[in-house]
Amino acid sequence: MSKTLVVVVPDADTLAATVASRLIAKIVDAQAERGSAGVVLTGGRIAKRVLAALKELPEAKAIDWAQLDLWWGDERFLPAGDPERNETQAREALLDALPLDPARVHAMPASDGADGDDTEAAAARYAAELRLGGADLPPFDVLMLGVGEDGHVASLFPEHPVLNETGSTTAAVHNSPKPPPNRITLTMPTIQSADEVWLIAAGPDKTDSVSRALDGDKLLPAAHATGRTKTYWLLDKAAAAKVGER
Ligand SMILES: O=C(O)[C@H](O)[C@@H](O)[C@H](O)[C@H](O)COP(=O)(O)O
């Protein structure tokens, strides 16, 4: 049974630094335990700030970057290098400054890649990459998620059919309420396979979705996003303003 923990900090800057510091510790612990670590990145504003904050933390030197697998929870299905791609933004914020093993940076396919603009084929390609380690899914020590105003996580949106997909580890998303319309996403069971899921939200526009999800409103995808051992809600004061009110 996953334990849910809520951590509230004063503001978005502190949240980015706090999450970055926790991420370093989690990666270092996983590497001490099994020699490697697996982290799932997400897109969006606070996620980008976490990566930028991590770059400035001296304790990041404790990480063996060559022994880290990076995955994405979702991707905007755009051409490689497109500034709107989550991969592009993560590379600019942090990844391109690190001595990572390129073979262990598992970006989701671009819309000008091997499958062209076939979102379903690209999603299937990522599912195959997830299986490369021999199991259906690799170990995810931490899976990070931003939270939308509507309570979406990754590219799983409320009342969207993909939210109920359980037969595959990834899915293609069309007509996304958040542009761009075409995306690739991990499915909810894949999210739930992570050891820890961290939901990260800052600002007053997240107050309602955060409190509703924490109150168990299952219409919100964020309410389903739980880790196997721990689920962290990492919030600034504004996003947490209505937590526990209901
Ligand atoms: O591709 C994306 O847009 C993200 O993966 C998405 O799920 C994001 O994390 C949330 O929409 C929160 O984004 P903000 O932190 O910018 O509000």
Ligand as a Chemical Component Dictionary entry (heavy atoms), coordinates in Angstrom:
data_LIG
# 
_chem_comp.id                   LIG 
_chem_comp.type                 NON-POLYMER 
_chem_comp.pdbx_formal_charge   0 
_chem_comp.three_letter_code    LIG 
# 
loop_
_chem_comp_atom.comp_id 
_chem_comp_atom.atom_id 
_chem_comp_atom.alt_atom_id 
_chem_comp_atom.type_symbol 
_chem_comp_atom.charge 
_chem_comp_atom.model_Cartn_x 
_chem_comp_atom.model_Cartn_y 
_chem_comp_atom.model_Cartn_z 
_chem_comp_atom.pdbx_ordinal 
LIG O1  O1  O 0 3.839 17.802 -21.526 1  
LIG C1  C1  C 0 3.408 18.437 -20.567 2  
LIG O2  O2  O 0 2.857 19.524 -20.678 3  
LIG C2  C2  C 0 3.585 17.910 -19.168 4  
LIG O3  O3  O 0 4.073 16.691 -19.078 5  
LIG C3  C3  C 0 2.354 18.153 -18.347 6  
LIG O4  O4  O 0 1.802 16.991 -17.784 7  
LIG C4  C4  C 0 2.770 19.135 -17.264 8  
LIG O5  O5  O 0 3.609 18.464 -16.328 9  
LIG C5  C5  C 0 1.582 19.707 -16.548 10 
LIG O6  O6  O 0 0.712 20.277 -17.523 11 
LIG C6  C6  C 0 2.011 20.793 -15.543 12 
LIG O7  O7  O 0 2.686 21.795 -16.239 13 
LIG P1  P1  P 0 3.122 23.144 -15.474 14 
LIG O8  O8  O 0 4.055 22.719 -14.374 15 
LIG O9  O9  O 0 3.792 23.984 -16.546 16 
LIG O10 O10 O 0 1.847 23.775 -14.956 17 
# 
loop_
_chem_comp_bond.comp_id 
_chem_comp_bond.atom_id_1 
_chem_comp_bond.atom_id_2 
_chem_comp_bond.value_order 
_chem_comp_bond.pdbx_ordinal 
LIG O1 C1  DOUB 1  
LIG C1 O2  SING 2  
LIG C1 C2  SING 3  
LIG C2 O3  SING 4  
LIG C2 C3  SING 5  
LIG C3 O4  SING 6  
LIG C3 C4  SING 7  
LIG C4 O5  SING 8  
LIG C4 C5  SING 9  
LIG C5 O6  SING 10 
LIG C5 C6  SING 11 
LIG C6 O7  SING 12 
LIG O7 P1  SING 13 
LIG P1 O8  DOUB 14 
LIG P1 O9  SING 15 
LIG P1 O10 SING 16 
# 
